[in-house]
Amino acid sequence: MHELSIVMSIVDIAREYAEREQATTVDEIEIDIGCLSTVEMQAFDAAWKQGVRNTVLDGALKTINRIQGEACCSRCDEIFPIDNAYDACPACGEHFIVITKGKELRVRSLAVSY
Amino acid sequence: MCATCGCDDTTHTHEHHKRTISVERDVLHENNLLAERNRGYFEAKNIFALNLVSSPGSGKTSLLERTLRDLKARLDFAVIEGDQQTTRDADRIHATGTKVVQINTGKGCHLDAGMIQNAIKGMKPADNSVLFIENVGNLVCPAMFDLGEQERVVIISVTEGDDKPLKYPDMFLSSTVCVINKIDLLPYVPFNMEQCRANATKVNPNLRFVELSCTSGEGLQDWYTWLQSKLPTPVTA
């Protein structure tokens, strides 16, 4: 359910940048959403449909980059892909890991026209 | 008529400019900025702020009631209550004689840093006090929203599954302390304490555990000891 707040924050960011650039329309938006971020994509897409209505993002093409989780083992420095926060290091079995990728939630770019 | 500007001159053209703007802005940037402001406010006023998170019914309000009653003679408390509707929790806290503000989020499933900023502006918690922020009962959404707290306490009760930390890892990953509540019910439920702690530790090896029962009082002293150890000026029992 927090997906709607996330969509509204994205709308705010797009509006701020579009206004700053004095653009008339936002044609495209590119967003990074890590696989370990707390975003459920189905809920996100549903929230998007409602949330962007009558905003600067209404009709904009959205591109989502899903970023695979990656962690670094605190014991043996192994860098490995993870699907869950509770995954262990495949090299030494340690759970003391630092998540290095997959928590992203950011607006990467906007394509605008004047 | 020109379709772009509506003027009668049909001989001119409008050039279409397209441009890609690099944004690279965290979606929660605004919330995180406000959270840092709250954190600075707490630090300046020497307020110890805790964010209590859990699923509904694991005993956040009961833990607060016990804590406030047992420690109010020694510590100054303030409470912010977050619920979708009603002031029922705030009424319970108010009955302990503690300063409390209720935030109703309506359809919202979590508190955010802006709500906390508004609440503290209104309630003006005292210097050197302990501020408990009881989040909306929800083990998913509040994990993403930093409120500016110093400690995030996740509460789980033994009537819930011991696999909850694996099913809802984000909350356990973002918390610093895990309170396991209702241990007086352990003889009656299939909850495996060792398993629960092992599961939570897999998600967050730094998590600290406190096992307690707000009903029997068992383990509360460990909670109070931890709480007092966190205060800038420890108060002795």
Interface residues (C-beta under 8 A of the other chain):
Chain A: M1 H2 S5 I6 S9 I10 D12 I13 Y17 E21 A23 D27 E28 I31 S37 T38 N84 A85 Y86 A88 H95 F96 L105 R106 V107 R108 S109 L110 A111 V112 S113 Y114
Chain B: H16 H17 K18 R19 T20 I21 S22 V23 E24 R25 D26 V27 L28 H29 E30 N31 K107 G108 C109 H110 D112 V140 C141 A143 M144 F145 P165 L166 P169 D170 F172 L173 N199 T201 K202 V203 N204 P205
